[in-house]
Amino acid sequence: MLAELHVENFGLMETVRLNFARGLTVFTGETGAGKSMLIDALGVLLGGRASADHIRHGETKARIEGVFEDLAPEYLKRLEETGYPVEEGQLFLYRELNTSGKNICRVQGRTIPLSLYRTICEGLVDIHGQIENLSLFRPETHRDLLDALGGLQGEVIKVNDAAKAYLAIIRKERELSISEEERRKQEEILRYQIEEIDQVNPVLGEEGDLTQEKKRLSNAERITSLSSEAYGALYEGSPGKLAVFDLMGQTLKALQELARLDETFNVVEQVESIYYGVEDLADQVRVYRDNFEFEPGRIDRIEERLIQLSRLRRYGAIVEEVLEKRTQMLQELDEITHVQEQFDTINKEKIVTREAYEAIALELSQKRLIIAERIEDGLTQELADLSLERSRFEVRFTPNAEPANGGAESAEFYFSANLGEPPKPLAKVASGGEMSRLMLALKSLLAKVESVGTFIFDEVDSGVGGRTIHKVGEKLAKIAQNKQVFCITHAAQVAAFADVHYGIVKEVKDSRTRTQVELLSESHRIEELARMLGGGEVEITLKHAKELWQRSGQHV
């Protein structure tokens, strides 16, 4: 339930701090005093749409804070899973609006994105306003409402998963169902492209090796000259100039003699290593030079091969990509040439997935029938309590031709307020007052199974008068026995049932208009009830208000 609410600089509300308990709490006041503004602020706190227009004129930001207690076990588990466990049994929400457009959301003091904030706020409060009646006029919402009243959301998820699997097979079937001519054309193209690659027959790494070989052969004369020069310098020498190998031999002899004369200086092993290393190096250069071959016409063949490989670049920048593309085309060609086999497989999968869907959907349909009967029976009693004892409410199902999200049928509510008149689609027969009572009756049923702890009704008595308005108050008080209920009302008959009564007034102070929310004492409540009753002499109206107060059973 909502335990505390703090609103600052929101609309005409400068600073409002309220503490709440369970039971029925009503808010009343003159038209335009700002009653719905309080509900708007709570809606923003719960992640609703917000804009800079909500910020009080002359201020740079607005803040709404709320503290929730006694949360349902399933909601506490959800908070744990999202990483925001309650602290000392309390959930702290904070929303800040700025003229700059910056929107700050905090849960348990930690700033989080608005999308996550909205997810966390889901299931805390059920807000019902006049505009919500419009959803009852839309048949596409009726099945969802039926499932919510029956707690069937888990079964709906299973049906949707089964429908998704079946529809995926149907989409695959459609993709395969291209014309025979298109398949033939595609097959010809694929065969041509695969043959073109196979004729070239590229080999991994081939292009790099050929490029390197072309470079070597293009410089054959220079390579031969340099290798001979290197070998001569290392091993053969030249007229008047010793080779490196001979010089290292002289150096080795000198150092061997030096080591015999002075054992403290012995580098013979190092020099020997260099000496024999020079010999090995000279031998490698000689072998390279002697084996280097220049085959006439080889460069021309290399260039021709590189041109062939370059023509395959439309299939890939490198040979690896070309070969990968070839594999993909072979798979696609196999699919085209074996399309009938795929159709056979798809038909089998279609049968299996459809049977799975129908089994799950049938189970959901049976549960919906049971829930529909319970709702029809339950609403009969609830509507009788609201002076619609001759009304009839029916849930009618229409089968879906094919598997679809949501199940094997759609649902629509039918209603008749008068004895002898057959039920008709709700949108065509229910008046505004009847719709308000019907929604209240549905909420009364929902309160028995819904985990939401707080219900808010914004002028649910709209369009209702006479003795029925008293019934509306009784119904709200009954819901409030198990839930925290807030109600904005213009009806004294409803307000008299409240456990707590707040008056909302506008006042002008220092040339500024402010909306104030005041907790009313018993005497002030009776005065407010008298104002709401209106008409006649003051004393008579006050007497009427006091009698109403006493009949409601809320007097001390």
Beta strands, then each sheet from edge to edge (+ up, - down):
strand 1: 2-10
strand 2: 13-19
strand 3: 23-28
strand 4: 61-69
strand 5: 90-98
strand 6: 103-107
strand 7: 110-111
strand 8: 125-128
strand 9: 392-399
strand 10: 409-416
strand 11: 424-425
strand 12: 454-458
strand 13: 484-488
strand 14: 500-509
strand 15: 512-519
sheet 1: 2+ 1- 4+ 5- 6+ 7-
sheet 2: 8+ 12+ 13+ 3+ 14+ 15-
sheet 3: 9+ 10- 11+
end
